[in-house]
Amino acid sequence: MIPAVARTPGELRVAVDRWRMEQLTVALVPTMGNLHEGHLDLVRAAATHAARVVVSIFVNPLQFGPGEDFASYPRTLTEDLRRLADSPCDLVFVPAEEAMYPHGRDGLTSIAVPDLSDQLCGLARPGHFRGVATVVAKLFNLAQPDVAVFGEKDFQQLVIIRRLAADLSYPVKIVGVPTRREPDGLALSSRNRYLDAAERPLAPALYGALRRAAGELAAGRRDFVALQQEGMENLRSAGLEPEYFEIRGHDLAPPGAGDEQLVVLAAAHLGRARLIDNVTVGPGPRA
């Protein structure tokens, strides 16, 4: 059965208030729609942490920069609702832009997570994570979730959201879910549809380069700069245009020679598609 849909903050609050009166816990899964199996993994994970699951579908204009694909980003609500019908989703929140930003985008009160937002993807997409943090904070205020679930493919985003929740004292548990991949290793992404027939076979090289570097790190190699340079060259040789290839701690801090908990992150362009991915190394919690 297709889940119920709330289109305004008021409708969302009515549903959440009713669940709260019944002493039910609530999980939130924020998305921009165009759902795939990776998103459904998040929904299924959310249902293991709470009695009710809210999935938001909102293509957030604040996290798109000039010249990016906000206008062309795939909007597939009918298909998304069909996909969610076979998931443990209880309510879909589908707000219009004016419902989320009633006073418009100009002069909007926003939230920034400094330092963490100004590196890696944030260097190439200035303002992107301010937009992410702002919309996530609004969704937390509206849905009042006990748990919020995010994918580990966007590792930097997950770290930023954890810091946001901690710094602003949101009583929300942030759960990361492992990346769902195609059989050839390509991380599932809504933007994979931008890859044409010639580009698609090249795309898994991103994951391959990350795994190669992670294997070297797991074996004890610690010449980080050389590994990063090799990763960039591996991507170029495979036909991708690398944006960055970096080794960090699980908190995104620069790594030390004795660190065992590491993550290798990369972004690369392939035609119209901007691909991001990561591979973690070492024991302990991720992101």
N, C-alpha and C positions, 0 to 999 in steps of 0.2 A: 504494500500500500504506500502511495506517495505521502510523505510526511506533511504535516501542517506547515503553512507558510505565514510568517509575520513580516509585514512590509514597513512597519513604523516602530520607532522605539517604544511607543505606548503599547502596541500589541505584544512586543517581546516581553515587556515588563509584566503585563497581565499573566502571561504564561509562566514566567519565572516565579512571580509572587504566588501563584497557585501551587507550584511544586514546593516552594518553601513552606507553605502552610501545611503541606503533607509531609514535611521534614525529609524531602528528597534532595540528594546532592545533584549538582549540575556541572557538566563538562562543556567546554566551548572549543570548537574547531574552526578557527578563522581561515577562510579561503577567498580566492578571487574567482572561483568557479572554473568552468572548463575541466570538470573533475575527471580524474583517472584513478587507477587502482592504488596509486600512492596516497591520494586523498582518502580513499575508502579505508586504507590501513589506519589512517589517523582516526577516522570515525569509530572503527572497531576497537582501537586502543582506548579511545575516550570512554566507550561503554564499559570497559573493565575497571574504570576508575570512578564512575559516577552512575547514578540511577537514571538520569536524563541527559541527553546529548543535543546541544544546539550547534548547527553548522551555519556559519555566516557566509554569504556569497556577496562580495562587494568589490568591484574593480576600483581600487582606491586611487584617485587621481594624484594624491599628494606624493606617492612613491614613484611616479614617472617623471623623468626629466624632459626638457625640451628636445624634440626630435625622437623621443622614444615611442613605443608602440601602444600608447594609451588608447588611441582611437581605433586601432586595428586589433587590440587584444581580444581573443575569442570569447564571446559571450554566448553561452549555450545553456540557458536556464532550463529549458524544457528537458533536454537530455540529462542535465545534472539532477533534476528532480527524479527522473526515471532511475538513475543510478542509485540515488539515495533511498529509493523505495525498497531495495534489497539490503539495506544497511540498518544498524541500530540507531539511526537518527530519529529524534522525536520532533524537532522543529527546525525549520530553515528560516534564517533571518536574511531577507533580501531588501535592504533599504535603498531608496533612491539617494543620489548625492545630496539633494537639498535636505533630506532627513538626517544625514550624518553631519553636514556642514551648513546649517540653516542660515548662517550669515556670510556664506561664500568662502572662497579660499583665501582671498586677500585679507591680510591682517589677522588671520586665524590664530588663535592660541594653539601653540604646538609644543611638543615634547622632544627633547634631544637627549641622547646618551653619548656624551662627548668621548673622545678618544676611540672607543670601540667602533663608533660609526664612521670615523674619518680615515679608515685604512681598508685595505683589500677592496671589496666591492664598493665601499664608500668613496674611494679615491676616484673611480671611474664614474660613479653615479652620485655626485654631491647632492645632498638633501634627501636621498632615497630612504635612509634609515630614520630620518626625522619623520618622514611620512608614515613609515611602518610603525614607529613608536607611538605616534599620535593616534593612528586609527586603532591600534591594539589597546591603548589606554581607554579610548572611547568604548570599545567593545567590552572591555572589562567592567567599565562603569555601567553599561547598559545590561549586560547579561549576568553580572555578579556571579561568575562561575567559581566553583571550588577548585576546578582543574581546567587548564588550557593545554591543548595538544598541538605540537608543531613538528614538522619534518626535520630530520637531521641533514638533509641535502643542503638546506640553507643554514649551514652551521653558524656563520657569523650572526645571522638574524636570531638564531636560538640563544646564543650567548647574550645578545643585546636585550632580548625579551626577559631573560632571567635577571639581568641587572636592573632593568626597568621595574620589574615586580618587586625586587628586593629594595631598591632605592626609594620607591614610592609606597612601600609597605602594603602592597596588594596582597590580600590573604588568598592567593591563588597558587596552587602547585603547578609548575611548568613541567610538562612531560615531553621528552623528545622521542621520536619514533624513527627507527632505521629506514634508510632509503630503499625504496622499491626500484628494482632495475629490470631492464629488458634482458633476455637471455644472453645477449652479447655484452652486457655490463653497463649500457647507457642508462643513466639515472632517468626515471620518468619525470617529465616536465611538460607543462602545458605549452611551452614554447618549442618543444620538439617538432611540432607540426610545421614550423618554419623551414625545417630541413627538406631539401628536395631529394630526388632519387639518387643523385650523384653524391650528395653530401652525407646522407644518412649512414652509409657504411664507414665513413671516416670518423663519425662522432664518438664511437667507443674508445678511440685513442686517448681521450681525456682521462677516462677511468684507468686505462692501461698505464699511462704515465704516472698517475697517482699511486697505483698499486706497486709499481716498480720502485718508486722512491720510498714508500712505506716499508717495503721488504728490506731495503737497504738499512733503514732506520732500525727496524726490528732486529737486524743482524748486528747492530751495534755501531754502524757508521754515524759519525757526528760532524762531518764537514758540511754544515748546513748550506753555506753559500754555494758550494760546488754542486750539491744536490739540486738546489733550486735552479741553477743555470742549466744543468743537465735536463731537468724537467721542462724548462722553456724550450730547449732545443729539440727535445723529443716531440713536443707539440708542433713546433714548426715543421719538423721533418714529416709529420703525419698529415700535413696540409691544413692545420688549424692556425689561427692567429691568436697567440696567447696574450692575455691581459696581465695575468700574474700567476706565479707558481711559488707558493710560500709554505714554509714549515713554521708552525707555532705550537705553543702549549695549548692545552685544552681550554684555557681561559683567553686565548689569542695573544698572550704575552710572548715576546721573543724567546726562543728556546735556549736553555743552557745545556752544557755538555753532559751534565748528569741527569737530565730530565728523561723520564721513561714514558710519561703521558704526553703524546704529541699528536698533532693533526696536520696533514698535508692538504692544502686547499689550492684550488686553481679555478681560473675563469678563462674562457677562450671564445673567440668568435668563429663561426663557421657559416658563411653566407649571411642570411638575415638573423640567424639564431645566435644568442649569447648563452653559452653553456657554463654552468658552475657545478662543482662537485668537490668531494673531500673524502679522505680515508683517514681513520684514526689509528693510532699506534699505542700500544701499551695498556696496562690494566687500569681499572678504576672507572669512575663515572665520566661520561662524555658530555660536553656542552653544559 
